[in-house]
Structure formats: structure tokens, C-alpha cells
Amino acid sequence: MSLRKLRVYNGPEVTKSSVSTLHDFNRDKVRVTLGEVLPILADAVASDRTWLSDFADDEISISSDLYDVLQAYRHFRRPGA
């Protein structure tokens, strides 16, 4: 009778070919496109995921033109505007 070995699954193996070229791996930072992140965040907000509050005070970097668009959008989305 052969012995069966149990192995711990740690998730998919990351190979160089499976990593997006948009990622710039540093020690604590990863560069991704907004298009990659937005659907995930939108779903998390819609699902009221509690882990979002863990990152509420984290700073992110965005381009100045995106910041301008977001500020204009916030201004025109105000009630009564």
C-alpha cells in the first residue's frame, strides 16, 4: 500500500510569464492600472466589505488629471448642485 502525501496549497505559483508587465514589484508597492483595481473595489464597496476600513487611511497616488476629474465630479454630484 502506498503512502499518500498531503501538501499545503499556497495559491497559484507566480511565474515570470504569469505576472502582468504593468506590475512594478517593489518592497511595499505594486503598480497596477485603474481598470484592474476599480471593478474589485466597486464590488467590495457594493458588498460593504469590512476589510475596506482597514485601508481607509492609506494614501494612494493618482495622476493630477484624474484628481481634477474626480474633484469636478464630486462638485457636480453634490445634492442641489
ROKE-562449 format. One record per residue (C-alpha): residue in one letter; x, y, z. Coordinates in nm, 2 decimals. Example, Ala and Ser with C-alpha at 12.3 -4.5 7.8 and 13.67 -1.06 7.14 Angstrom:
<recs>
 rest     px     py     pz
    A   1.23  -0.45   0.78
    S   1.37  -0.11   0.71
</recs>
This chain:
<recs>
 rest     px     py     pz
    M   0.00   0.00   0.00
    S   0.14   0.34  -0.10
    L   0.15   0.63   0.14
    R  -0.02   0.95   0.04
    K   0.15   1.28   0.10
    L  -0.05   1.58   0.20
    R   0.06   1.91   0.06
    V  -0.04   2.26   0.17
    Y  -0.18   2.47  -0.11
    N  -0.04   2.83  -0.10
    G  -0.23   2.96  -0.41
    P  -0.12   2.97  -0.77
    E   0.25   2.97  -0.84
    V   0.37   3.31  -0.98
    T   0.59   3.27  -1.27
    K   0.75   3.55  -1.47
    S   0.52   3.48  -1.76
    S   0.21   3.50  -1.54
    V   0.29   3.84  -1.39
    S   0.15   4.14  -1.58
    T   0.40   4.37  -1.72
    L   0.20   4.65  -1.56
    H   0.32   4.55  -1.22
    D   0.63   4.70  -1.09
    F   0.72   4.49  -0.78
    N   0.90   4.69  -0.51
    R   0.91   4.61  -0.15
    D   0.58   4.75  -0.04
    K   0.44   4.89  -0.37
    V   0.27   4.74  -0.67
    R   0.18   4.94  -0.98
    V  -0.15   4.84  -1.14
    T  -0.39   5.01  -1.38
    L  -0.70   5.17  -1.25
    G  -0.90   4.94  -1.48
    E  -0.76   4.64  -1.29
    V  -0.85   4.78  -0.94
    L  -1.18   4.96  -1.00
    P  -1.40   4.65  -1.05
    I  -1.27   4.49  -0.74
    L  -1.31   4.80  -0.53
    A  -1.66   4.87  -0.67
    D  -1.77   4.52  -0.58
    A  -1.62   4.55  -0.23
    V  -1.80   4.88  -0.17
    A  -2.13   4.74  -0.30
    S  -2.09   4.43  -0.08
    D  -2.00   4.65   0.22
    R  -1.68   4.45   0.29
    T  -1.54   4.53   0.63
    W  -1.17   4.50   0.51
    L  -1.21   4.83   0.32
    S  -1.19   5.01   0.65
    D  -0.85   4.86   0.72
    F  -0.72   5.06   0.42
    A  -0.93   5.38   0.46
    D  -0.63   5.59   0.59
    D  -0.38   5.45   0.33
    E  -0.25   5.70   0.08
    I  -0.26   5.63  -0.29
    S  -0.10   5.81  -0.59
    I  -0.31   5.92  -0.88
    S  -0.23   6.14  -1.18
    S  -0.32   6.51  -1.15
    D  -0.56   6.49  -1.44
    L  -0.76   6.21  -1.27
    Y  -0.76   6.41  -0.95
    D  -0.90   6.71  -1.14
    V  -1.17   6.50  -1.29
    L  -1.26   6.35  -0.95
    Q  -1.29   6.69  -0.79
    A  -1.51   6.82  -1.07
    Y  -1.73   6.50  -1.04
    R  -1.76   6.55  -0.67
    H  -1.86   6.91  -0.71
    F  -2.13   6.84  -0.96
    R  -2.26   6.53  -0.77
    R  -2.34   6.74  -0.46
    P  -2.71   6.75  -0.37
    G  -2.86   7.07  -0.50
    A  -2.58   7.14  -0.74
</recs>
